[in-house]
Every structure is written in C-alpha cells, then in structure tokens.
Amino acid sequence: MRRAISLLLIVVGILLLYWGYDLQQRVDVEIITQVTGEAPEKVWQYYVTGIAAVLVGILGVWKSK
C-alpha cells in the first residue's frame, strides 16, 4: 500500500510540474513576467508542490524496498 501511495505521489508531482510549465507558457502570464520581471506566485506553487511530491514519492518507493 505504501508503494502505491508513493507511486501516486510521483504521478501527481509530475502532473503539477507539467501544469506549472503549461501555466508559465500562457500569454497572459508571459506579459506579467515581462512587466514585473518574475513569474506569478501560482506558477511557483505548482513547481514547489510538484517537486516536493516527486521527492516524497521517490523516497517512499526507495524506503518500501
């Protein structure tokens, strides 16, 4: 069961990273980035949460062996 949850975390983390990248490529976000010089907070939330989920999932898979 622990391994299944860890694999699910990896999948969810990858999806969050993809959604963050997709959001960053939108035209309105690119305009905000050009005006302010930084990416909107929502993009960073997707990236940080996605990385955390992937790392916790990998750790869970590694520990369950």
FENJORA-V654790 format. One record per residue. N is the residue number from 1. RES is the residue in three letters. PSI is psi in radians with two decimals (none if undefined). OMEGA is omega in whole degrees, -180 to 180 (* if undefined). NEAR is the number of other ideal C-beta (glycine too) atoms within 12 Angstrom. Layout:
n: {N & N}
res: {RES & RES}
psi: {PSI & PSI}
omega: {OMEGA & OMEGA}
near: {NEAR & NEAR}
//
This chain:
n: {1 & 2 & 3 & 4 & 5 & 6 & 7 & 8 & 9 & 10 & 11 & 12 & 13 & 14 & 15 & 16 & 17 & 18 & 19 & 20 & 21 & 22 & 23 & 24 & 25 & 26 & 27 & 28 & 29 & 30 & 31 & 32 & 33 & 34 & 35 & 36 & 37 & 38 & 39 & 40 & 41 & 42 & 43 & 44 & 45 & 46 & 47 & 48 & 49 & 50 & 51 & 52 & 53 & 54 & 55 & 56 & 57 & 58 & 59 & 60 & 61 & 62 & 63 & 64 & 65}
res: {MET & ARG & ARG & ALA & ILE & SER & LEU & LEU & LEU & ILE & VAL & VAL & GLY & ILE & LEU & LEU & LEU & TYR & TRP & GLY & TYR & ASP & LEU & GLN & GLN & ARG & VAL & ASP & VAL & GLU & ILE & ILE & THR & GLN & VAL & THR & GLY & GLU & ALA & PRO & GLU & LYS & VAL & TRP & GLN & TYR & TYR & VAL & THR & GLY & ILE & ALA & ALA & VAL & LEU & VAL & GLY & ILE & LEU & GLY & VAL & TRP & LYS & SER & LYS}
psi: {-0.67 & -0.65 & -0.68 & -0.73 & -0.70 & -0.74 & -0.66 & -0.70 & -0.68 & -0.78 & -0.79 & -0.71 & -0.73 & -0.71 & -0.72 & -0.69 & -0.71 & -0.79 & -0.63 & -0.75 & -0.77 & -0.73 & -0.66 & -0.48 & -0.10 & 2.64 & -0.77 & -0.62 & -0.65 & -0.65 & -0.78 & -0.73 & -0.71 & -0.62 & -0.84 & -0.40 & 0.00 & 2.73 & 2.60 & 2.72 & -0.58 & -0.66 & -0.81 & -0.61 & -0.75 & -0.77 & -0.87 & -0.77 & -0.69 & -0.77 & -0.75 & -0.75 & -0.73 & -0.78 & -0.75 & -0.67 & -0.77 & -0.73 & -0.72 & -0.71 & -0.73 & -0.73 & -0.43 & -0.10 & none}
omega: {-179 & 180 & 179 & 178 & 179 & 178 & 177 & 177 & 178 & -180 & 179 & 178 & 178 & 177 & 179 & 177 & 178 & -180 & 176 & 178 & 180 & 179 & -179 & -178 & 180 & -175 & -178 & 178 & 177 & 178 & 178 & 180 & 179 & -178 & -175 & -179 & 177 & 180 & 177 & -176 & -178 & 179 & 180 & 178 & 177 & -179 & -177 & 180 & 179 & 178 & 179 & -180 & 179 & -179 & 178 & 178 & 178 & 178 & 179 & 178 & -179 & -179 & -176 & 179 & *}
near: {9 & 17 & 18 & 14 & 19 & 25 & 22 & 20 & 28 & 27 & 20 & 23 & 29 & 24 & 20 & 28 & 27 & 18 & 21 & 28 & 18 & 17 & 26 & 25 & 15 & 18 & 11 & 15 & 24 & 16 & 12 & 19 & 20 & 12 & 12 & 12 & 8 & 13 & 25 & 22 & 17 & 20 & 27 & 20 & 19 & 28 & 26 & 19 & 23 & 29 & 22 & 20 & 28 & 27 & 20 & 23 & 29 & 22 & 20 & 23 & 21 & 15 & 13 & 16 & 10}
//
